[in-house]
Amino acid sequence: MPFFPSPRLCGLLLFLFAGTSSAQTVRERLNDPGFKLYCVVFSLTVNADSTLDSFNVSRVIDFTSGTTKPVDLHVPQAFVDAARKKVLPTQYKPVSEGGNPKEYFTYYGYTPSFPATVITDLDRSLEQQP
């Protein structure tokens, strides 16, 4: 008589095997020619009470190119929103230069294959980014 596992057993086995599979880190994925990683540079200003006043994409750089030459790449709003959430807890000092707020810059990793994931750690998988 053939053995047919119950749906409950199949679900348990799938859960166990999925939990033990090791996801590639972003650094490991860089060896895959189909994987693209970009550095999205944001400009931001803060107002007098240290709250974020502006947050805009300044430039996008191809991480693997070895240069800082900007590339023409559309960054989805979902990524910009996620990056903004990462910046909000940072306390920037409200500094004025010539009467205008000082412009700060920060950057995060972006890959089109995970458009809403902000990459901050190359040694974690895309699914485990903080």
Backbone as JSON Lines, residues from 0, in Angstrom:
{"i":0,"aa":"M","n":[0.86,-1.17,0.0],"ca":[0.0,0.0,0.0],"c":[0.9,1.24,0.0]}
{"i":1,"aa":"P","n":[0.72,2.2,-0.95],"ca":[1.57,3.38,-1.02],"c":[1.3,4.32,0.15]}
{"i":2,"aa":"F","n":[2.34,5.05,0.49],"ca":[2.25,6.02,1.6],"c":[1.93,7.4,1.03]}
{"i":3,"aa":"F","n":[0.85,7.97,1.48],"ca":[0.48,9.33,1.09],"c":[0.48,10.18,2.36]}
{"i":4,"aa":"P","n":[1.42,11.1,2.46],"ca":[1.48,11.91,3.68],"c":[0.26,12.81,3.81]}
{"i":5,"aa":"S","n":[-0.11,13.05,5.03],"ca":[-1.26,13.92,5.27],"c":[-0.89,15.35,4.93]}
{"i":6,"aa":"P","n":[-1.86,16.19,4.63],"ca":[-1.57,17.61,4.36],"c":[-0.88,18.28,5.54]}
{"i":7,"aa":"R","n":[-1.21,17.85,6.74],"ca":[-0.59,18.43,7.94],"c":[0.9,18.11,7.96]}
{"i":8,"aa":"L","n":[1.26,16.85,7.64],"ca":[2.66,16.46,7.61],"c":[3.41,17.2,6.5]}
{"i":9,"aa":"C","n":[2.78,17.33,5.33],"ca":[3.41,18.07,4.22],"c":[3.69,19.52,4.62]}
{"i":10,"aa":"G","n":[2.73,20.14,5.28],"ca":[2.92,21.51,5.71],"c":[4.04,21.65,6.71]}
{"i":11,"aa":"L","n":[4.12,20.7,7.64],"ca":[5.18,20.71,8.64],"c":[6.54,20.53,7.99]}
{"i":12,"aa":"L","n":[6.66,19.58,7.07],"ca":[7.93,19.35,6.38],"c":[8.35,20.56,5.56]}
{"i":13,"aa":"L","n":[7.4,21.16,4.86],"ca":[7.69,22.35,4.06],"c":[8.2,23.48,4.96]}
{"i":14,"aa":"F","n":[7.55,23.65,6.1],"ca":[7.96,24.69,7.04],"c":[9.38,24.42,7.55]}
{"i":15,"aa":"L","n":[9.67,23.18,7.91],"ca":[11.0,22.84,8.43],"c":[12.07,23.03,7.38]}
{"i":16,"aa":"F","n":[11.82,22.57,6.15],"ca":[12.83,22.71,5.1],"c":[13.02,24.17,4.7]}
{"i":17,"aa":"A","n":[11.94,24.94,4.67],"ca":[12.06,26.36,4.33],"c":[12.85,27.09,5.4]}
{"i":18,"aa":"G","n":[12.67,26.7,6.65],"ca":[13.38,27.35,7.74],"c":[14.86,27.02,7.77]}
{"i":19,"aa":"T","n":[15.24,25.88,7.21],"ca":[16.65,25.5,7.25],"c":[17.41,25.9,6.0]}
{"i":20,"aa":"S","n":[16.7,26.33,4.97],"ca":[17.42,26.74,3.76],"c":[18.13,28.07,4.03]}
{"i":21,"aa":"S","n":[19.32,28.19,3.53],"ca":[20.07,29.42,3.78],"c":[19.89,30.36,2.6]}
{"i":22,"aa":"A","n":[19.33,31.51,2.89],"ca":[19.16,32.53,1.85],"c":[20.5,33.19,1.6]}
{"i":23,"aa":"Q","n":[20.76,33.51,0.36],"ca":[22.02,34.17,0.01],"c":[22.04,35.58,0.57]}
{"i":24,"aa":"T","n":[23.19,35.98,1.03],"ca":[23.34,37.36,1.47],"c":[23.41,38.25,0.23]}
{"i":25,"aa":"V","n":[23.23,39.53,0.43],"ca":[23.34,40.48,-0.68],"c":[24.75,40.4,-1.27]}
{"i":26,"aa":"R","n":[25.75,40.3,-0.42],"ca":[27.14,40.2,-0.89],"c":[27.32,38.97,-1.79]}
{"i":27,"aa":"E","n":[26.73,37.85,-1.42],"ca":[26.82,36.64,-2.24],"c":[26.07,36.81,-3.56]}
{"i":28,"aa":"R","n":[24.95,37.51,-3.51],"ca":[24.17,37.74,-4.73],"c":[24.92,38.61,-5.74]}
{"i":29,"aa":"L","n":[25.86,39.4,-5.27],"ca":[26.62,40.25,-6.19],"c":[27.4,39.42,-7.2]}
{"i":30,"aa":"N","n":[27.64,38.14,-6.92],"ca":[28.33,37.24,-7.86],"c":[27.41,36.77,-8.99]}
{"i":31,"aa":"D","n":[26.11,36.97,-8.83],"ca":[25.13,36.58,-9.84],"c":[25.03,37.71,-10.87]}
{"i":32,"aa":"P","n":[25.38,37.44,-12.15],"ca":[25.34,38.51,-13.15],"c":[23.95,39.11,-13.38]}
{"i":33,"aa":"G","n":[22.9,38.39,-13.01],"ca":[21.54,38.9,-13.18],"c":[21.08,39.8,-12.05]}
{"i":34,"aa":"F","n":[21.86,39.85,-10.97],"ca":[21.49,40.66,-9.81],"c":[22.06,42.06,-9.95]}
{"i":35,"aa":"K","n":[21.23,43.06,-9.82],"ca":[21.67,44.46,-9.9],"c":[21.48,45.13,-8.55]}
{"i":36,"aa":"L","n":[22.53,45.82,-8.12],"ca":[22.47,46.58,-6.87],"c":[22.85,48.02,-7.17]}
{"i":37,"aa":"Y","n":[22.02,48.93,-6.7],"ca":[22.26,50.35,-6.91],"c":[22.37,51.04,-5.56]}
{"i":38,"aa":"C","n":[23.08,52.13,-5.56],"ca":[23.19,52.99,-4.39],"c":[22.33,54.23,-4.67]}
{"i":39,"aa":"V","n":[21.31,54.42,-3.88],"ca":[20.44,55.57,-4.05],"c":[20.84,56.62,-3.01]}
{"i":40,"aa":"V","n":[21.28,57.77,-3.5],"ca":[21.72,58.86,-2.63],"c":[20.55,59.82,-2.46]}
{"i":41,"aa":"F","n":[20.24,60.13,-1.22],"ca":[19.15,61.05,-0.91],"c":[19.73,62.33,-0.34]}
{"i":42,"aa":"S","n":[19.13,63.45,-0.73],"ca":[19.44,64.73,-0.09],"c":[18.29,65.03,0.87]}
{"i":43,"aa":"L","n":[18.63,65.6,2.01],"ca":[17.6,65.9,2.98],"c":[17.97,67.17,3.74]}
{"i":44,"aa":"T","n":[16.95,67.85,4.18],"ca":[17.13,69.02,5.04],"c":[16.21,68.86,6.24]}
{"i":45,"aa":"V","n":[16.6,69.5,7.33],"ca":[15.78,69.49,8.54],"c":[15.44,70.92,8.9]}
{"i":46,"aa":"N","n":[14.31,71.09,9.58],"ca":[13.94,72.45,9.97],"c":[14.45,72.72,11.39]}
{"i":47,"aa":"A","n":[14.07,73.86,11.94],"ca":[14.62,74.32,13.22],"c":[14.37,73.36,14.37]}
{"i":48,"aa":"D","n":[13.3,72.57,14.31],"ca":[13.03,71.64,15.41],"c":[13.53,70.21,15.1]}
{"i":49,"aa":"S","n":[14.47,70.11,14.16],"ca":[15.14,68.85,13.79],"c":[14.24,67.82,13.12]}
{"i":50,"aa":"T","n":[13.09,68.24,12.63],"ca":[12.25,67.3,11.89],"c":[12.59,67.4,10.4]}
{"i":51,"aa":"L","n":[12.38,66.31,9.72],"ca":[12.71,66.22,8.3],"c":[11.87,67.2,7.5]}
{"i":52,"aa":"D","n":[12.53,68.06,6.74],"ca":[11.84,69.07,5.94],"c":[11.73,68.62,4.48]}
{"i":53,"aa":"S","n":[12.83,68.09,3.95],"ca":[12.79,67.58,2.58],"c":[13.59,66.29,2.5]}
{"i":54,"aa":"F","n":[13.18,65.41,1.59],"ca":[13.83,64.13,1.4],"c":[13.65,63.74,-0.06]}
{"i":55,"aa":"N","n":[14.73,63.82,-0.84],"ca":[14.63,63.61,-2.28],"c":[15.77,62.73,-2.79]}
{"i":56,"aa":"V","n":[15.49,62.01,-3.87],"ca":[16.55,61.25,-4.53],"c":[17.49,62.25,-5.18]}
{"i":57,"aa":"S","n":[18.76,62.17,-4.84],"ca":[19.76,63.07,-5.41],"c":[20.4,62.45,-6.64]}
{"i":58,"aa":"R","n":[20.77,61.16,-6.53],"ca":[21.36,60.44,-7.66],"c":[21.31,58.96,-7.37]}
{"i":59,"aa":"V","n":[21.46,58.18,-8.43],"ca":[21.51,56.73,-8.33],"c":[22.82,56.28,-8.97]}
{"i":60,"aa":"I","n":[23.53,55.39,-8.28],"ca":[24.83,54.91,-8.74],"c":[24.77,53.39,-8.85]}
{"i":61,"aa":"D","n":[25.34,52.85,-9.92],"ca":[25.44,51.4,-10.08],"c":[26.54,50.92,-9.13]}
{"i":62,"aa":"F","n":[26.15,50.14,-8.14],"ca":[27.07,49.69,-7.09],"c":[28.27,48.92,-7.66]}
{"i":63,"aa":"T","n":[28.04,48.14,-8.69],"ca":[29.1,47.28,-9.23],"c":[29.98,47.97,-10.27]}
{"i":64,"aa":"S","n":[29.67,49.22,-10.62],"ca":[30.43,49.88,-11.68],"c":[31.8,50.35,-11.22]}
{"i":65,"aa":"G","n":[31.97,50.55,-9.94],"ca":[33.24,51.04,-9.43],"c":[33.43,52.55,-9.58]}
{"i":66,"aa":"T","n":[32.39,53.23,-10.05],"ca":[32.46,54.68,-10.19],"c":[31.28,55.32,-9.45]}
{"i":67,"aa":"T","n":[31.34,56.63,-9.34],"ca":[30.21,57.36,-8.75],"c":[29.39,58.07,-9.82]}
{"i":68,"aa":"K","n":[29.6,57.67,-11.06],"ca":[28.84,58.26,-12.15],"c":[27.37,57.87,-12.02]}
{"i":69,"aa":"P","n":[26.48,58.87,-12.02],"ca":[25.06,58.56,-11.87],"c":[24.51,57.8,-13.07]}
{"i":70,"aa":"V","n":[23.51,56.96,-12.79],"ca":[22.8,56.24,-13.85],"c":[21.36,56.71,-13.87]}
{"i":71,"aa":"D","n":[20.73,56.57,-15.03],"ca":[19.34,56.98,-15.19],"c":[18.46,55.79,-14.83]}
{"i":72,"aa":"L","n":[17.92,55.81,-13.62],"ca":[17.1,54.71,-13.14],"c":[15.96,55.27,-12.31]}
{"i":73,"aa":"H","n":[14.75,54.85,-12.62],"ca":[13.59,55.27,-11.84],"c":[13.59,54.51,-10.51]}
{"i":74,"aa":"V","n":[13.49,55.24,-9.42],"ca":[13.4,54.64,-8.09],"c":[11.93,54.69,-7.68]}
{"i":75,"aa":"P","n":[11.32,53.53,-7.41],"ca":[9.9,53.52,-7.07],"c":[9.59,54.24,-5.75]}
{"i":76,"aa":"Q","n":[8.39,54.8,-5.69],"ca":[7.98,55.54,-4.5],"c":[7.98,54.65,-3.26]}
{"i":77,"aa":"A","n":[7.69,53.37,-3.42],"ca":[7.7,52.45,-2.27],"c":[9.08,52.4,-1.63]}
{"i":78,"aa":"F","n":[10.14,52.44,-2.45],"ca":[11.5,52.44,-1.91],"c":[11.8,53.77,-1.21]}
{"i":79,"aa":"V","n":[11.42,54.87,-1.84],"ca":[11.65,56.21,-1.25],"c":[10.95,56.3,0.1]}
{"i":80,"aa":"D","n":[9.71,55.81,0.17],"ca":[8.96,55.85,1.42],"c":[9.63,54.99,2.5]}
{"i":81,"aa":"A","n":[10.11,53.81,2.12],"ca":[10.79,52.93,3.08],"c":[12.09,53.55,3.56]}
{"i":82,"aa":"A","n":[12.83,54.18,2.65],"ca":[14.09,54.84,3.03],"c":[13.81,56.02,3.97]}
{"i":83,"aa":"R","n":[12.75,56.75,3.68],"ca":[12.38,57.89,4.53],"c":[12.1,57.42,5.96]}
{"i":84,"aa":"K","n":[11.43,56.28,6.1],"ca":[11.15,55.73,7.42],"c":[12.44,55.39,8.16]}
{"i":85,"aa":"K","n":[13.46,54.96,7.43],"ca":[14.75,54.65,8.06],"c":[15.44,55.92,8.55]}
{"i":86,"aa":"V","n":[15.24,57.01,7.84],"ca":[15.9,58.28,8.19],"c":[15.21,58.99,9.35]}
{"i":87,"aa":"L","n":[13.92,58.83,9.48],"ca":[13.16,59.6,10.47],"c":[13.71,59.52,11.9]}
{"i":88,"aa":"P","n":[14.15,58.37,12.39],"ca":[14.67,58.34,13.77],"c":[16.02,59.04,13.95]}
{"i":89,"aa":"T","n":[16.73,59.33,12.86],"ca":[18.04,59.98,12.95],"c":[17.86,61.44,13.34]}
{"i":90,"aa":"Q","n":[18.62,61.88,14.32],"ca":[18.53,63.27,14.76],"c":[19.62,64.1,14.08]}
{"i":91,"aa":"Y","n":[19.25,64.79,13.03],"ca":[20.17,65.7,12.35],"c":[20.07,67.06,13.02]}
{"i":92,"aa":"K","n":[21.19,67.73,13.16],"ca":[21.2,69.06,13.77],"c":[20.73,70.08,12.74]}
{"i":93,"aa":"P","n":[19.82,70.95,13.14],"ca":[19.39,72.0,12.22],"c":[20.48,73.06,12.08]}
{"i":94,"aa":"V","n":[21.18,73.01,10.98],"ca":[22.27,73.94,10.72],"c":[21.87,74.8,9.53]}
{"i":95,"aa":"S","n":[22.16,76.08,9.64],"ca":[21.84,77.01,8.56],"c":[23.12,77.46,7.89]}
{"i":96,"aa":"E","n":[23.11,77.46,6.58],"ca":[24.25,77.98,5.8],"c":[23.74,79.14,4.95]}
{"i":97,"aa":"G","n":[24.12,80.32,5.33],"ca":[23.68,81.5,4.59],"c":[22.18,81.71,4.65]}
{"i":98,"aa":"G","n":[21.56,81.36,5.76],"ca":[20.12,81.53,5.91],"c":[19.3,80.38,5.38]}
{"i":99,"aa":"N","n":[19.93,79.44,4.71],"ca":[19.23,78.27,4.18],"c":[19.59,77.03,5.0]}
{"i":100,"aa":"P","n":[18.65,76.09,5.13],"ca":[18.97,74.87,5.88],"c":[20.1,74.1,5.2]}
{"i":101,"aa":"K","n":[20.98,73.53,6.01],"ca":[22.09,72.74,5.48],"c":[21.53,71.45,4.86]}
{"i":102,"aa":"E","n":[22.09,71.09,3.73],"ca":[21.66,69.88,3.04],"c":[22.55,68.72,3.5]}
{"i":103,"aa":"Y","n":[21.91,67.65,3.95],"ca":[22.61,66.43,4.33],"c":[22.41,65.39,3.24]}
{"i":104,"aa":"F","n":[23.28,64.39,3.22],"ca":[23.14,63.29,2.26],"c":[23.26,61.96,2.99]}
{"i":105,"aa":"T","n":[22.47,61.02,2.55],"ca":[22.55,59.65,3.05],"c":[22.27,58.73,1.87]}
{"i":106,"aa":"Y","n":[22.59,57.46,2.02],"ca":[22.39,56.54,0.91],"c":[21.97,55.17,1.43]}
{"i":107,"aa":"Y","n":[21.28,54.43,0.54],"ca":[20.84,53.07,0.83],"c":[20.97,52.23,-0.44]}
{"i":108,"aa":"G","n":[21.07,50.93,-0.25],"ca":[21.11,50.02,-1.38],"c":[19.71,49.73,-1.89]}
{"i":109,"aa":"Y","n":[19.61,49.53,-3.21],"ca":[18.33,49.26,-3.87],"c":[18.55,48.22,-4.96]}
{"i":110,"aa":"T","n":[17.64,47.27,-5.05],"ca":[17.63,46.33,-6.16],"c":[16.23,46.27,-6.73]}
{"i":111,"aa":"P","n":[16.1,46.32,-8.05],"ca":[14.77,46.27,-8.67],"c":[14.01,44.98,-8.36]}
{"i":112,"aa":"S","n":[14.72,43.9,-8.01],"ca":[14.04,42.64,-7.72],"c":[13.3,42.68,-6.38]}
{"i":113,"aa":"F","n":[13.64,43.61,-5.49],"ca":[12.94,43.82,-4.22],"c":[12.7,45.32,-4.08]}
{"i":114,"aa":"P","n":[11.74,45.88,-4.82],"ca":[11.61,47.34,-4.96],"c":[11.28,48.11,-3.68]}
{"i":115,"aa":"A","n":[10.79,47.46,-2.65],"ca":[10.45,48.19,-1.42],"c":[11.42,47.87,-0.29]}
{"i":116,"aa":"T","n":[12.49,47.13,-0.58],"ca":[13.46,46.74,0.45],"c":[14.63,47.7,0.46]}
{"i":117,"aa":"V","n":[14.89,48.29,1.61],"ca":[16.02,49.19,1.79],"c":[17.19,48.34,2.28]}
{"i":118,"aa":"I","n":[18.25,48.3,1.49],"ca":[19.4,47.45,1.81],"c":[20.41,48.26,2.62]}
{"i":119,"aa":"T","n":[20.64,47.79,3.84],"ca":[21.59,48.46,4.72],"c":[22.72,47.54,5.16]}
{"i":120,"aa":"D","n":[22.57,46.24,4.92],"ca":[23.55,45.27,5.39],"c":[23.83,44.24,4.29]}
{"i":121,"aa":"L","n":[25.02,44.29,3.69],"ca":[25.36,43.36,2.61],"c":[25.52,41.94,3.1]}
{"i":122,"aa":"D","n":[25.69,41.74,4.39],"ca":[25.9,40.4,4.93],"c":[24.62,39.75,5.44]}
{"i":123,"aa":"R","n":[23.5,40.32,5.06],"ca":[22.19,39.71,5.34],"c":[21.48,39.46,4.02]}
{"i":124,"aa":"S","n":[20.53,38.55,4.04],"ca":[19.75,38.3,2.84],"c":[18.79,39.46,2.6]}
{"i":125,"aa":"L","n":[18.22,39.5,1.42],"ca":[17.26,40.58,1.11],"c":[16.04,40.48,2.02]}
{"i":126,"aa":"E","n":[15.68,39.26,2.37],"ca":[14.52,39.06,3.22],"c":[14.78,39.44,4.68]}
{"i":127,"aa":"Q","n":[16.04,39.56,5.08],"ca":[16.39,39.84,6.47],"c":[16.96,41.24,6.68]}
{"i":128,"aa":"Q","n":[16.74,42.13,5.76],"ca":[17.26,43.5,5.93],"c":[16.57,44.17,7.11]}
{"i":129,"aa":"P","n":[17.34,44.88,7.94],"ca":[16.74,45.52,9.11],"c":[15.8,46.66,8.74]}
